[in-house]
Amino acid sequence: MDRETMTAVISQKERIKGCVFGQAIGDALGLGTEFMSEREVRTYYPHGLKYYQQIIQDAHRSRWAKGSWTDDTDMMLCIADAIVEDRGTVDYNHVARNFKQWFNHKPMGIGRNTFKVLSLSDYLADPMMASSLVWQSGRCQSAANGALMRTSIIGILGDPQKDAENICRLTHADPRCVGSCVIVSSIIHGLVHGNGKIPDIEEICLLGDSFSPEIRNSLYFETRQSSEPSFKYDLRQLNLSGKEDMGYTLKALSASIWALYHAKSFEEGLWEIVNAGGDADTNAAIAGSILGAKFGFNSIPTQYVDGLTGRSRLETLYNNILNIL
């Protein structure tokens, strides 16, 4: 049985649970190399970071217990909770209220763009306008990954295009951010609701074209109608630990697309992304959600699931998702 056939026989429930847990696991393990250069990763983890217990306890990482996720998964849960409370309806104002309530509790690790938007006193009056004003104040240059990191749940419970776009715009107005969210949500939707359907390269690029030409250009591969893409790069060529564009949405998108097509297992893809450094918790949260949806929950080693400090929270969310679907 080839790999495509194997991914097609995984149950929908397994894909949903794999996506939810995959996001949180990638986030929690990725914290261990967040903001590190490749050289620093090799110094602190000479044999590679593979387990939560290896995570060094420096000034940044010691703020979280080992096996804890960060703001990436917190914000995903803000979206999920709103949809669950509304019995499957996606109410953007409810999501915005959850974002603001979460922000008011002074969460750790919040991104600069998200912080600026949610800091506005009148944010809830018109969240998308607030987001647009912050973007314009930065000369329309900011395209951070803070919306992409939380979008996985839309691929399960929402419209992967309309809802992904509008929820992105609650904090990130840049079209590159919006296009990134639509692409990842659509990939997850296909995996979960399309019996493991994996889009070809041209499908992904066409989705991005309606938002920004930079999306197609950033993916670094030849565009052609094929289920077996011909990449021009390996993961290292993305230079995920590069300081100048570490939090760039299209860098995180490119890493997740690489994982979708190249990783032969959840574990392999997780390790590759985490040990590349850079904004590793976000890159691994996004890739982890996709890999979890592709390979299913049962493909995830139990040590990653058992070691999550918020495991019961995710179990509750998973059961609520099943009740809605």
N, C-alpha and C positions, 0 to 999 in steps of 0.2 A: 504493500500500500504506500503510495507516494505521500509527500508532505501535504499537498493541497487536499488530497482525499482525507487524510487523517484529521485536518483542521475542520473539515466539513461535517464530521460525525460527532463532534463535541456538542453536548446539549446546550440549549439556550441558557438554562439556569447556571450551568458551569461557566459560560462566557460572562454572564452578568457578574457573578461572584468573583471571577478572575479579574475583571475590569476594576471593580471596587477595591478589592484587596491589592491588586497590582499597583494602582495609583499610590496607596498609602505606603506600601512596602518600598517602592522606588523612592518616595519622598523621605522615608525614615532612614534608609540606607544611604541615600545620596547626601544627606546631611553630613555624613562622615568625610566627604571630600569637597563639600561646597566651598567655593572661592579659592580652591587650591590650584596651583599650576601642576602640570604633569610631573615635574621634578619633585614638588612637595608631596604629591600622592605617593611616588616611589619611595620617598624618604620616610614618611610616616607609616606606609603600608608596603614594605618591600616585597611581600608576596601577594599584594592586592587586597583591597577591602572586600570581604565577602560576607561578614557577619556583623550584626549590631554590636556585639561585645567588643569588637576591635576598635570601635570609634573612639578616637582620642578625645580627651576632656580638656580642651583649651578654653579660652575665655568665650569663644563663640558657641561651641558645641555643648559645653557643660550646662547651658541654660535649659537643655532638653534632656529628659531621661533617655537612655539608650533604648531604641525601638519606638521612639515617639515621632510622629509626623510633624510637619511645620505648617506655616500659613497656607501652603499650596493645597493641602487636603482640607484644612479648616474651611477654606472658601468653597471648595467643592461641596462640603457638607452644608454650608449655608444655602447653596442652590438646591441641593437634594432635600433638605428639610422643608423648604418652601413648597416644593412640588408635592412632597408626601403629605404635608398638612392640608394642601388644597386638592388632595385625592387625584393627582395626576395632571391637574391644570397648571400651566406655567404662567404665573403672574409675575411680571417683571418688577412691579413695585414691591411685592412681597419679598422677592430676592434682594432688592435694594435695601429694604428695611433690615433684613438679616445681615447684610454686609455692614450696615451702619451700627447695628447692635453689637456685632462681633468686634468692630473697630473700637467702639467705646470702652471695651474691656482691655484695651491696650495690648493687643497680641504681639508676640515676638516675630521678628523676621519679615515684617510687612514691607513690600516693595515701595520704592519712592513714588512711582506714578499713582499707585493705589492709595498710598498715604495722602498725597496731595488732594486727590479727588474726594476721598471720604472725610478729609479734614474740613471741607467746606460746610459751614453752618447750615446752609440752605440746600444741602445735597438732596435730601428727600423730596424737595419741592419739584425738582426736575432732574433726576439723576443723569440722564443722557446729555442734557444741556451742561451740567456741571462737568461731566467728563470731557465734552467737546471744548469747553472753555479752558480747561487745564491743558489739553492738547494744543490748542491754538496759542496759549501763553508760552509754550515751548517751541514756537515756530513750526509746529506740525512735524517735528522731527522724532518725537519719542514713539518708539514701537516696542515697548517692553513685553516680556512674556507673562505678565501677571494675570492676564485673562486666559491664556492658553493652558496654564497649569491647572485650571479648575473646570475645564469644559467637558471632561470625560463623561460626566453624569448626563449631559444633554444627549449624547449618543445613545444612551439607554432609555431615558424618560422623556425626551423632548423631540422637537423637530430639529434635525441636525443642521438645517440652514437658517430658517427664520429665528428659532430660539437661540441658537449659538451666536448669531449676529447680534441680536438685541441684548442678550446678557453680557456679551463682550463689551458692548457700548455703554454699559452701566459704569464702567471705569476706564475703558480703553477705546478711544475714538479712532485711532489710526487704522486705515483700511488694511494694512499688513497684519495687524492684530486680529481684525475681524476675519480676514481670509484664513488665517492660521486656525482660528477656532472652528470655522465652518469645515475645514478640511479634516481636522482630527475628530470632530464630532461625527462627520460623515463616515469616516473610516470605522469608528467604533460602532456606529449604527449598522453598517453593512456586516460587520463581524457578528454582532449580537442578533440582529433581526433579519439578516440576509443569509443565515446558515453558513457563516464563515466567509462570506464574499470579501475578497480582497481586490480593491480597485487597481487598475493598471496605471502606469505613469501618466498617460495622457489625461485620464479622468481626473487625477489629482491636480494636474496643471490647469486644466480647463476650469475647475472650481476656483483656483487661485486667480485666474486671468480676470475674472469679473470684479476683483477687488484691487489688485496691484500687479503690474508686470514684474515687480521685484520678486514675487513669490516663485514664479517659474524659474527665474534666473538664479535664485538662491539654492535651488534643490540640487544643482551640480550633477545632473544626470541627463543622458540623452533621452529626449522625448520620442516615444514611438508606441504604437499599439502592440503591446506585448505584456504577458503576465510574468515574464522573466526579464526584469529591467537590466539594462546595461549601464552600470554605474561608472562614472569617471573617477570616483574617489573611494577611499576607505574612511572609516570614522575619524581617524587621526587627521585627515586633511580638513576636517571641519574646524580644527583648532578650538575645541569647546572651552578650553581654559584661557583663551585669549582675552586680555583685560578690556580691550576697547569695546567689544560688542558682546560681552559675556551674557548679558540679560536680554539680548535681542530675540524677538519672537521668532524670526525666521531661522535663527541658529537652532533654537529648541525644536522647531518644526522639522528641520533637516535631520536632526539626530533621531527623532521619533520615526521618520520615514525610513531612515537607514535601518533602524531596529525592526520595523515591520517586514522589510524584504530580506534582511540578511541574518537575523538571529535565528538559530536553529532550535532554540528553547527559550523559555522565560528566563531561566537562570543565566544563560549565556548573554542574552541581550542586556539584562540588568547589570551584570558585572562589567561589560564593555562600557556602558554609558557612565556608570558610577566612577569607574577608575580613569575616565578621561578628565575628571576634575571640572573646574569652572562652576557654572550654576547647576551643580550636579543634582541637587534635590529636585529642582524643577524639571530638568531634562529627564531624570529617571522616573519622576511621577508621571509625566506624559507618556514616555515610552513604556513604563510599567503598566499603565492602563490599557494601552494597545496590545501589548504582549499577553496580558492577562485575558483579554477578550479573544485573542487569537488562539492561544494554547489551552485556555481554560483553567479554572481554579485548581483542579487536580494535578496540574503540571507544576504548581508552585511548591517548592520544598517546604515541609511543615515547620521548619525552624523559623522561616520568615513570618509565617502566620502566627505561630505561638508566641513569638517574641515581640509582637506589636503591643504596645501598652494600651492602645484603644481598640483592641480586637472586638470586644463586646459591642462597641458603638457601631462597628461596621457590620457585624452580624445582624443587629437590629435594622440597619438601613437595608441590608440585603432582603430580609424578610418583608419589610415594608414595600420594597420594589416589587416583589413577587405578588403581594396583595393587590397592588395597583394594576399590574399587567394582567 
